[in-house]
């Protein structure tokens, strides 16, 4: 498990994707979590894992699979 802190961002690519802009500047496509997580501009701390091997249609960065999160 990895803990990441960052800002949730909505990107208008294709049908739209939700991303995590981590504090280190890296962008991750968000996977998992629930509907409440999807708030553009929300600051979160999330536990999960990076899934760089899995293909995604957005091709905007590796997926971060969220297991749990909290708003900051």
PDB file of N, CA, C and O in Angstrom:
ATOM      1  N   UNK A   1       0.831  -1.180   0.000  1.00  0.00           N
ATOM      2  CA  UNK A   1       0.000   0.000   0.000  1.00  0.00           C
ATOM      3  C   UNK A   1       0.878   1.248   0.000  1.00  0.00           C
ATOM      4  O   UNK A   1       1.931   1.305   0.635  1.00  0.00           O
ATOM      5  N   UNK A   2       0.408   2.218  -0.723  1.00  0.00           N
ATOM      6  CA  UNK A   2       1.072   3.513  -0.819  1.00  0.00           C
ATOM      7  C   UNK A   2       0.102   4.593  -0.366  1.00  0.00           C
ATOM      8  O   UNK A   2      -1.089   4.522  -0.668  1.00  0.00           O
ATOM      9  N   UNK A   3       0.593   5.584   0.351  1.00  0.00           N
ATOM     10  CA  UNK A   3      -0.233   6.722   0.721  1.00  0.00           C
ATOM     11  C   UNK A   3       0.193   7.917  -0.122  1.00  0.00           C
ATOM     12  O   UNK A   3       1.374   8.260  -0.181  1.00  0.00           O
ATOM     13  N   UNK A   4      -0.777   8.543  -0.770  1.00  0.00           N
ATOM     14  CA  UNK A   4      -0.508   9.721  -1.586  1.00  0.00           C
ATOM     15  C   UNK A   4      -1.407  10.859  -1.145  1.00  0.00           C
ATOM     16  O   UNK A   4      -2.552  10.655  -0.743  1.00  0.00           O
ATOM     17  N   UNK A   5      -0.862  12.057  -1.230  1.00  0.00           N
ATOM     18  CA  UNK A   5      -1.615  13.262  -0.942  1.00  0.00           C
ATOM     19  C   UNK A   5      -1.578  14.127  -2.189  1.00  0.00           C
ATOM     20  O   UNK A   5      -0.539  14.266  -2.835  1.00  0.00           O
ATOM     21  N   UNK A   6      -2.723  14.704  -2.518  1.00  0.00           N
ATOM     22  CA  UNK A   6      -2.759  15.552  -3.702  1.00  0.00           C
ATOM     23  C   UNK A   6      -4.139  16.137  -3.934  1.00  0.00           C
ATOM     24  O   UNK A   6      -4.992  16.151  -3.047  1.00  0.00           O
ATOM     25  N   UNK A   7      -4.335  16.622  -5.154  1.00  0.00           N
ATOM     26  CA  UNK A   7      -5.569  17.297  -5.536  1.00  0.00           C
ATOM     27  C   UNK A   7      -6.275  16.511  -6.624  1.00  0.00           C
ATOM     28  O   UNK A   7      -5.651  16.095  -7.600  1.00  0.00           O
ATOM     29  N   UNK A   8      -7.569  16.306  -6.460  1.00  0.00           N
ATOM     30  CA  UNK A   8      -8.382  15.616  -7.464  1.00  0.00           C
ATOM     31  C   UNK A   8      -8.659  16.601  -8.598  1.00  0.00           C
ATOM     32  O   UNK A   8      -9.048  17.745  -8.362  1.00  0.00           O
ATOM     33  N   UNK A   9      -8.454  16.143  -9.825  1.00  0.00           N
ATOM     34  CA  UNK A   9      -8.676  16.980 -11.005  1.00  0.00           C
ATOM     35  C   UNK A   9      -9.526  16.230 -12.026  1.00  0.00           C
ATOM     36  O   UNK A   9      -9.363  15.026 -12.226  1.00  0.00           O
ATOM     37  N   UNK A  10     -10.440  16.966 -12.672  1.00  0.00           N
ATOM     38  CA  UNK A  10     -11.207  16.400 -13.778  1.00  0.00           C
ATOM     39  C   UNK A  10     -10.564  16.867 -15.071  1.00  0.00           C
ATOM     40  O   UNK A  10     -10.333  18.062 -15.255  1.00  0.00           O
ATOM     41  N   UNK A  11     -10.271  15.931 -15.970  1.00  0.00           N
ATOM     42  CA  UNK A  11      -9.700  16.258 -17.273  1.00  0.00           C
ATOM     43  C   UNK A  11     -10.715  15.892 -18.345  1.00  0.00           C
ATOM     44  O   UNK A  11     -11.244  14.781 -18.366  1.00  0.00           O
ATOM     45  N   UNK A  12     -10.974  16.825 -19.216  1.00  0.00           N
ATOM     46  CA  UNK A  12     -11.961  16.626 -20.283  1.00  0.00           C
ATOM     47  C   UNK A  12     -11.307  15.952 -21.488  1.00  0.00           C
ATOM     48  O   UNK A  12     -11.223  16.531 -22.571  1.00  0.00           O
ATOM     49  N   UNK A  13     -10.849  14.726 -21.280  1.00  0.00           N
ATOM     50  CA  UNK A  13     -10.281  13.906 -22.341  1.00  0.00           C
ATOM     51  C   UNK A  13     -11.263  12.796 -22.652  1.00  0.00           C
ATOM     52  O   UNK A  13     -11.780  12.136 -21.750  1.00  0.00           O
ATOM     53  N   UNK A  14     -11.518  12.593 -23.944  1.00  0.00           N
ATOM     54  CA  UNK A  14     -12.474  11.561 -24.357  1.00  0.00           C
ATOM     55  C   UNK A  14     -13.804  11.771 -23.616  1.00  0.00           C
ATOM     56  O   UNK A  14     -14.464  12.791 -23.813  1.00  0.00           O
ATOM     57  N   UNK A  15     -14.193  10.828 -22.780  1.00  0.00           N
ATOM     58  CA  UNK A  15     -15.452  10.946 -22.028  1.00  0.00           C
ATOM     59  C   UNK A  15     -15.246  11.603 -20.671  1.00  0.00           C
ATOM     60  O   UNK A  15     -16.191  11.723 -19.892  1.00  0.00           O
ATOM     61  N   UNK A  16     -14.026  12.029 -20.381  1.00  0.00           N
ATOM     62  CA  UNK A  16     -13.694  12.657 -19.110  1.00  0.00           C
ATOM     63  C   UNK A  16     -13.039  11.662 -18.169  1.00  0.00           C
ATOM     64  O   UNK A  16     -13.482  10.520 -18.050  1.00  0.00           O
ATOM     65  N   UNK A  17     -11.980  12.105 -17.501  1.00  0.00           N
ATOM     66  CA  UNK A  17     -11.282  11.238 -16.551  1.00  0.00           C
ATOM     67  C   UNK A  17     -11.011  12.012 -15.271  1.00  0.00           C
ATOM     68  O   UNK A  17     -10.856  13.233 -15.287  1.00  0.00           O
ATOM     69  N   UNK A  18     -10.955  11.285 -14.167  1.00  0.00           N
ATOM     70  CA  UNK A  18     -10.616  11.853 -12.869  1.00  0.00           C
ATOM     71  C   UNK A  18      -9.179  11.471 -12.564  1.00  0.00           C
ATOM     72  O   UNK A  18      -8.784  10.315 -12.715  1.00  0.00           O
ATOM     73  N   UNK A  19      -8.403  12.456 -12.135  1.00  0.00           N
ATOM     74  CA  UNK A  19      -6.985  12.241 -11.891  1.00  0.00           C
ATOM     75  C   UNK A  19      -6.613  12.740 -10.501  1.00  0.00           C
ATOM     76  O   UNK A  19      -7.313  13.551  -9.895  1.00  0.00           O
ATOM     77  N   UNK A  20      -5.497  12.230 -10.025  1.00  0.00           N
ATOM     78  CA  UNK A  20      -4.900  12.731  -8.791  1.00  0.00           C
ATOM     79  C   UNK A  20      -3.605  13.421  -9.178  1.00  0.00           C
ATOM     80  O   UNK A  20      -2.703  12.802  -9.743  1.00  0.00           O
ATOM     81  N   UNK A  21      -3.520  14.703  -8.869  1.00  0.00           N
ATOM     82  CA  UNK A  21      -2.278  15.452  -9.054  1.00  0.00           C
ATOM     83  C   UNK A  21      -1.548  15.384  -7.723  1.00  0.00           C
ATOM     84  O   UNK A  21      -1.854  16.126  -6.790  1.00  0.00           O
ATOM     85  N   UNK A  22      -0.577  14.479  -7.651  1.00  0.00           N
ATOM     86  CA  UNK A  22       0.132  14.234  -6.399  1.00  0.00           C
ATOM     87  C   UNK A  22       1.014  15.422  -6.036  1.00  0.00           C
ATOM     88  O   UNK A  22       1.346  16.245  -6.889  1.00  0.00           O
ATOM     89  N   UNK A  23       1.387  15.503  -4.776  1.00  0.00           N
ATOM     90  CA  UNK A  23       2.216  16.606  -4.302  1.00  0.00           C
ATOM     91  C   UNK A  23       3.550  16.698  -5.029  1.00  0.00           C
ATOM     92  O   UNK A  23       4.136  17.777  -5.123  1.00  0.00           O
ATOM     93  N   UNK A  24       4.035  15.561  -5.546  1.00  0.00           N
ATOM     94  CA  UNK A  24       5.315  15.581  -6.271  1.00  0.00           C
ATOM     95  C   UNK A  24       5.147  15.974  -7.741  1.00  0.00           C
ATOM     96  O   UNK A  24       6.115  15.971  -8.501  1.00  0.00           O
ATOM     97  N   UNK A  25       3.897  16.319  -8.145  1.00  0.00           N
ATOM     98  CA  UNK A  25       3.637  16.758  -9.514  1.00  0.00           C
ATOM     99  C   UNK A  25       3.231  15.661 -10.473  1.00  0.00           C
ATOM    100  O   UNK A  25       2.796  15.950 -11.588  1.00  0.00           O
ATOM    101  N   UNK A  26       3.361  14.404 -10.066  1.00  0.00           N
ATOM    102  CA  UNK A  26       2.975  13.278 -10.921  1.00  0.00           C
ATOM    103  C   UNK A  26       1.454  13.203 -11.036  1.00  0.00           C
ATOM    104  O   UNK A  26       0.741  13.458 -10.065  1.00  0.00           O
ATOM    105  N   UNK A  27       0.964  12.855 -12.219  1.00  0.00           N
ATOM    106  CA  UNK A  27      -0.472  12.683 -12.440  1.00  0.00           C
ATOM    107  C   UNK A  27      -0.810  11.200 -12.499  1.00  0.00           C
ATOM    108  O   UNK A  27      -0.105  10.415 -13.133  1.00  0.00           O
ATOM    109  N   UNK A  28      -1.900  10.827 -11.830  1.00  0.00           N
ATOM    110  CA  UNK A  28      -2.379   9.447 -11.820  1.00  0.00           C
ATOM    111  C   UNK A  28      -3.849   9.432 -12.200  1.00  0.00           C
ATOM    112  O   UNK A  28      -4.612  10.292 -11.760  1.00  0.00           O
ATOM    113  N   UNK A  29      -4.255   8.469 -13.010  1.00  0.00           N
ATOM    114  CA  UNK A  29      -5.663   8.267 -13.308  1.00  0.00           C
ATOM    115  C   UNK A  29      -6.274   7.571 -12.092  1.00  0.00           C
ATOM    116  O   UNK A  29      -5.789   6.522 -11.668  1.00  0.00           O
ATOM    117  N   UNK A  30      -7.335   8.151 -11.530  1.00  0.00           N
ATOM    118  CA  UNK A  30      -7.954   7.571 -10.343  1.00  0.00           C
ATOM    119  C   UNK A  30      -8.832   6.381 -10.701  1.00  0.00           C
ATOM    120  O   UNK A  30      -9.626   6.440 -11.640  1.00  0.00           O
ATOM    121  N   UNK A  31      -8.683   5.318  -9.956  1.00  0.00           N
ATOM    122  CA  UNK A  31      -9.537   4.137 -10.077  1.00  0.00           C
ATOM    123  C   UNK A  31      -9.944   3.740  -8.669  1.00  0.00           C
ATOM    124  O   UNK A  31      -9.159   3.877  -7.730  1.00  0.00           O
ATOM    125  N   UNK A  32     -11.156   3.253  -8.519  1.00  0.00           N
ATOM    126  CA  UNK A  32     -11.624   2.880  -7.190  1.00  0.00           C
ATOM    127  C   UNK A  32     -12.200   4.078  -6.467  1.00  0.00           C
ATOM    128  O   UNK A  32     -12.521   5.094  -7.083  1.00  0.00           O
ATOM    129  N   UNK A  33     -12.327   3.958  -5.185  1.00  0.00           N
ATOM    130  CA  UNK A  33     -12.975   5.014  -4.416  1.00  0.00           C
ATOM    131  C   UNK A  33     -14.476   4.989  -4.679  1.00  0.00           C
ATOM    132  O   UNK A  33     -15.003   3.996  -5.180  1.00  0.00           O
ATOM    133  N   UNK A  34     -15.154   6.055  -4.350  1.00  0.00           N
ATOM    134  CA  UNK A  34     -16.589   6.130  -4.596  1.00  0.00           C
ATOM    135  C   UNK A  34     -16.930   7.482  -5.227  1.00  0.00           C
ATOM    136  O   UNK A  34     -16.038   8.276  -5.523  1.00  0.00           O
ATOM    137  N   UNK A  35     -18.182   7.729  -5.423  1.00  0.00           N
ATOM    138  CA  UNK A  35     -18.660   8.939  -6.083  1.00  0.00           C
ATOM    139  C   UNK A  35     -18.248  10.213  -5.339  1.00  0.00           C
ATOM    140  O   UNK A  35     -17.990  11.242  -5.963  1.00  0.00           O
ATOM    141  N   UNK A  36     -18.189  10.145  -4.029  1.00  0.00           N
ATOM    142  CA  UNK A  36     -17.843  11.318  -3.216  1.00  0.00           C
ATOM    143  C   UNK A  36     -16.412  11.800  -3.473  1.00  0.00           C
ATOM    144  O   UNK A  36     -16.105  12.977  -3.283  1.00  0.00           O
ATOM    145  N   UNK A  37     -15.552  10.895  -3.900  1.00  0.00           N
ATOM    146  CA  UNK A  37     -14.156  11.224  -4.188  1.00  0.00           C
ATOM    147  C   UNK A  37     -14.035  12.181  -5.379  1.00  0.00           C
ATOM    148  O   UNK A  37     -13.079  12.952  -5.461  1.00  0.00           O
ATOM    149  N   UNK A  38     -14.982  12.133  -6.279  1.00  0.00           N
ATOM    150  CA  UNK A  38     -14.901  12.875  -7.539  1.00  0.00           C
ATOM    151  C   UNK A  38     -15.400  14.304  -7.384  1.00  0.00           C
ATOM    152  O   UNK A  38     -16.496  14.654  -7.823  1.00  0.00           O
ATOM    153  N   UNK A  39     -14.564  15.120  -6.747  1.00  0.00           N
ATOM    154  CA  UNK A  39     -14.844  16.548  -6.558  1.00  0.00           C
ATOM    155  C   UNK A  39     -13.632  17.317  -7.060  1.00  0.00           C
ATOM    156  O   UNK A  39     -12.571  17.297  -6.435  1.00  0.00           O
ATOM    157  N   UNK A  40     -13.791  17.991  -8.182  1.00  0.00           N
ATOM    158  CA  UNK A  40     -12.685  18.719  -8.777  1.00  0.00           C
ATOM    159  C   UNK A  40     -12.126  19.742  -7.787  1.00  0.00           C
ATOM    160  O   UNK A  40     -12.866  20.560  -7.240  1.00  0.00           O
ATOM    161  N   UNK A  41     -10.816  19.685  -7.567  1.00  0.00           N
ATOM    162  CA  UNK A  41     -10.147  20.613  -6.660  1.00  0.00           C
ATOM    163  C   UNK A  41     -10.039  20.139  -5.227  1.00  0.00           C
ATOM    164  O   UNK A  41      -9.395  20.799  -4.412  1.00  0.00           O
ATOM    165  N   UNK A  42     -10.652  19.009  -4.894  1.00  0.00           N
ATOM    166  CA  UNK A  42     -10.600  18.488  -3.522  1.00  0.00           C
ATOM    167  C   UNK A  42      -9.189  18.006  -3.185  1.00  0.00           C
ATOM    168  O   UNK A  42      -8.539  17.352  -4.000  1.00  0.00           O
ATOM    169  N   UNK A  43      -8.724  18.333  -1.983  1.00  0.00           N
ATOM    170  CA  UNK A  43      -7.436  17.831  -1.490  1.00  0.00           C
ATOM    171  C   UNK A  43      -7.715  16.552  -0.710  1.00  0.00           C
ATOM    172  O   UNK A  43      -8.584  16.521   0.161  1.00  0.00           O
ATOM    173  N   UNK A  44      -6.968  15.499  -1.032  1.00  0.00           N
ATOM    174  CA  UNK A  44      -7.182  14.212  -0.376  1.00  0.00           C
ATOM    175  C   UNK A  44      -5.867  13.573   0.044  1.00  0.00           C
ATOM    176  O   UNK A  44      -4.790  13.923  -0.438  1.00  0.00           O
ATOM    177  N   UNK A  45      -5.998  12.635   0.950  1.00  0.00           N
ATOM    178  CA  UNK A  45      -4.946  11.690   1.282  1.00  0.00           C
ATOM    179  C   UNK A  45      -5.554  10.331   0.991  1.00  0.00           C
ATOM    180  O   UNK A  45      -6.624  10.002   1.504  1.00  0.00           O
ATOM    181  N   UNK A  46      -4.878   9.541   0.171  1.00  0.00           N
ATOM    182  CA  UNK A  46      -5.453   8.261  -0.247  1.00  0.00           C
ATOM    183  C   UNK A  46      -4.449   7.126  -0.084  1.00  0.00           C
ATOM    184  O   UNK A  46      -3.251   7.298  -0.305  1.00  0.00           O
ATOM    185  N   UNK A  47      -4.962   5.973   0.304  1.00  0.00           N
ATOM    186  CA  UNK A  47      -4.164   4.749   0.354  1.00  0.00           C
ATOM    187  C   UNK A  47      -4.568   3.874  -0.805  1.00  0.00           C
ATOM    188  O   UNK A  47      -5.749   3.779  -1.139  1.00  0.00           O
ATOM    189  N   UNK A  48      -3.598   3.238  -1.418  1.00  0.00           N
ATOM    190  CA  UNK A  48      -3.875   2.350  -2.539  1.00  0.00           C
ATOM    191  C   UNK A  48      -2.579   1.887  -3.158  1.00  0.00           C
ATOM    192  O   UNK A  48      -1.540   1.845  -2.500  1.00  0.00           O
ATOM    193  N   UNK A  49      -2.648   1.536  -4.443  1.00  0.00           N
ATOM    194  CA  UNK A  49      -1.426   1.122  -5.133  1.00  0.00           C
ATOM    195  C   UNK A  49      -1.426   1.634  -6.572  1.00  0.00           C
ATOM    196  O   UNK A  49      -2.478   1.835  -7.179  1.00  0.00           O
ATOM    197  N   UNK A  50      -0.234   1.836  -7.092  1.00  0.00           N
ATOM    198  CA  UNK A  50      -0.051   2.277  -8.470  1.00  0.00           C
ATOM    199  C   UNK A  50      -0.072   1.040  -9.365  1.00  0.00           C
ATOM    200  O   UNK A  50       0.638   0.065  -9.118  1.00  0.00           O
ATOM    201  N   UNK A  51      -0.891   1.099 -10.399  1.00  0.00           N
ATOM    202  CA  UNK A  51      -1.010  -0.003 -11.355  1.00  0.00           C
ATOM    203  C   UNK A  51      -0.541   0.508 -12.720  1.00  0.00           C
ATOM    204  O   UNK A  51      -1.348   0.874 -13.574  1.00  0.00           O
ATOM    205  N   UNK A  52       0.772   0.522 -12.900  1.00  0.00           N
ATOM    206  CA  UNK A  52       1.358   1.044 -14.137  1.00  0.00           C
ATOM    207  C   UNK A  52       1.260   0.044 -15.286  1.00  0.00           C
ATOM    208  O   UNK A  52       1.416   0.422 -16.447  1.00  0.00           O
ATOM    209  N   UNK A  53       1.007  -1.213 -14.978  1.00  0.00           N
ATOM    210  CA  UNK A  53       0.951  -2.260 -15.988  1.00  0.00           C
ATOM    211  C   UNK A  53      -0.385  -2.312 -16.724  1.00  0.00           C
ATOM    212  O   UNK A  53      -0.444  -2.708 -17.888  1.00  0.00           O
ATOM    213  N   UNK A  54      -1.437  -1.918 -16.051  1.00  0.00           N
ATOM    214  CA  UNK A  54      -2.781  -2.040 -16.603  1.00  0.00           C
ATOM    215  C   UNK A  54      -3.030  -0.969 -17.669  1.00  0.00           C
ATOM    216  O   UNK A  54      -2.781   0.212 -17.426  1.00  0.00           O
ATOM    217  N   UNK A  55      -3.516  -1.366 -18.839  1.00  0.00           N
ATOM    218  CA  UNK A  55      -3.821  -0.362 -19.864  1.00  0.00           C
ATOM    219  C   UNK A  55      -5.055   0.446 -19.469  1.00  0.00           C
ATOM    220  O   UNK A  55      -5.963  -0.063 -18.812  1.00  0.00           O
ATOM    221  N   UNK A  56      -5.073   1.703 -19.879  1.00  0.00           N
ATOM    222  CA  UNK A  56      -6.266   2.507 -19.657  1.00  0.00           C
ATOM    223  C   UNK A  56      -6.508   3.350 -20.899  1.00  0.00           C
ATOM    224  O   UNK A  56      -5.561   3.719 -21.593  1.00  0.00           O
ATOM    225  N   UNK A  57      -7.743   3.651 -21.178  1.00  0.00           N
ATOM    226  CA  UNK A  57      -8.099   4.376 -22.391  1.00  0.00           C
ATOM    227  C   UNK A  57      -7.605   5.816 -22.374  1.00  0.00           C
ATOM    228  O   UNK A  57      -7.361   6.398 -23.431  1.00  0.00           O
ATOM    229  N   UNK A  58      -7.457   6.387 -21.204  1.00  0.00           N
ATOM    230  CA  UNK A  58      -7.076   7.794 -21.097  1.00  0.00           C
ATOM    231  C   UNK A  58      -5.620   8.022 -21.523  1.00  0.00           C
ATOM    232  O   UNK A  58      -5.293   9.073 -22.074  1.00  0.00           O
ATOM    233  N   UNK A  59      -4.767   7.060 -21.275  1.00  0.00           N
ATOM    234  CA  UNK A  59      -3.345   7.176 -21.581  1.00  0.00           C
ATOM    235  C   UNK A  59      -2.776   8.491 -21.049  1.00  0.00           C
ATOM    236  O   UNK A  59      -1.978   9.147 -21.718  1.00  0.00           O
ATOM    237  N   UNK A  60      -3.191   8.864 -19.851  1.00  0.00           N
ATOM    238  CA  UNK A  60      -2.783  10.130 -19.248  1.00  0.00           C
ATOM    239  C   UNK A  60      -1.859   9.925 -18.050  1.00  0.00           C
ATOM    240  O   UNK A  60      -1.519  10.885 -17.358  1.00  0.00           O
ATOM    241  N   UNK A  61      -1.462   8.710 -17.806  1.00  0.00           N
ATOM    242  CA  UNK A  61      -0.607   8.408 -16.666  1.00  0.00           C
ATOM    243  C   UNK A  61      -0.977   7.062 -16.082  1.00  0.00           C
ATOM    244  O   UNK A  61      -1.976   6.465 -16.481  1.00  0.00           O
ATOM    245  N   UNK A  62      -0.184   6.577 -15.141  1.00  0.00           N
ATOM    246  CA  UNK A  62      -0.504   5.297 -14.500  1.00  0.00           C
ATOM    247  C   UNK A  62      -1.765   5.415 -13.645  1.00  0.00           C
ATOM    248  O   UNK A  62      -2.124   6.502 -13.191  1.00  0.00           O
ATOM    249  N   UNK A  63      -2.426   4.281 -13.435  1.00  0.00           N
ATOM    250  CA  UNK A  63      -3.625   4.267 -12.591  1.00  0.00           C
ATOM    251  C   UNK A  63      -3.219   4.184 -11.130  1.00  0.00           C
ATOM    252  O   UNK A  63      -2.281   3.471 -10.775  1.00  0.00           O
ATOM    253  N   UNK A  64      -3.931   4.918 -10.288  1.00  0.00           N
ATOM    254  CA  UNK A  64      -3.784   4.781  -8.843  1.00  0.00           C
ATOM    255  C   UNK A  64      -5.093   4.197  -8.340  1.00  0.00           C
ATOM    256  O   UNK A  64      -6.138   4.845  -8.390  1.00  0.00           O
ATOM    257  N   UNK A  65      -5.023   2.968  -7.858  1.00  0.00           N
ATOM    258  CA  UNK A  65      -6.216   2.248  -7.388  1.00  0.00           C
ATOM    259  C   UNK A  65      -6.424   2.580  -5.914  1.00  0.00           C
ATOM    260  O   UNK A  65      -5.643   2.168  -5.057  1.00  0.00           O
ATOM    261  N   UNK A  66      -7.481   3.325  -5.634  1.00  0.00           N
ATOM    262  CA  UNK A  66      -7.778   3.827  -4.286  1.00  0.00           C
ATOM    263  C   UNK A  66      -8.486   2.759  -3.455  1.00  0.00           C
ATOM    264  O   UNK A  66      -9.504   2.204  -3.868  1.00  0.00           O
ATOM    265  N   UNK A  67      -7.930   2.484  -2.280  1.00  0.00           N
ATOM    266  CA  UNK A  67      -8.571   1.562  -1.330  1.00  0.00           C
ATOM    267  C   UNK A  67      -9.323   2.334  -0.248  1.00  0.00           C
ATOM    268  O   UNK A  67     -10.393   1.917   0.196  1.00  0.00           O
ATOM    269  N   UNK A  68      -8.753   3.465   0.172  1.00  0.00           N
ATOM    270  CA  UNK A  68      -9.408   4.329   1.163  1.00  0.00           C
ATOM    271  C   UNK A  68      -8.867   5.740   0.978  1.00  0.00           C
ATOM    272  O   UNK A  68      -7.776   5.940   0.443  1.00  0.00           O
ATOM    273  N   UNK A  69      -9.654   6.718   1.432  1.00  0.00           N
ATOM    274  CA  UNK A  69      -9.229   8.101   1.295  1.00  0.00           C
ATOM    275  C   UNK A  69      -9.902   8.959   2.354  1.00  0.00           C
ATOM    276  O   UNK A  69     -10.891   8.562   2.971  1.00  0.00           O
ATOM    277  N   UNK A  70      -9.339  10.149   2.547  1.00  0.00           N
ATOM    278  CA  UNK A  70      -9.964  11.138   3.421  1.00  0.00           C
ATOM    279  C   UNK A  70      -9.701  12.517   2.813  1.00  0.00           C
ATOM    280  O   UNK A  70      -8.677  12.746   2.168  1.00  0.00           O
ATOM    281  N   UNK A  71     -10.648  13.426   3.036  1.00  0.00           N
ATOM    282  CA  UNK A  71     -10.489  14.800   2.561  1.00  0.00           C
ATOM    283  C   UNK A  71      -9.640  15.576   3.552  1.00  0.00           C
ATOM    284  O   UNK A  71      -9.730  15.368   4.762  1.00  0.00           O
ATOM    285  N   UNK A  72      -8.826  16.462   3.033  1.00  0.00           N
ATOM    286  CA  UNK A  72      -7.957  17.297   3.887  1.00  0.00           C
ATOM    287  C   UNK A  72      -8.507  18.698   4.007  1.00  0.00           C
ATOM    288  O   UNK A  72      -7.914  19.538   4.683  1.00  0.00           O
TER     289      UNK A  72
END
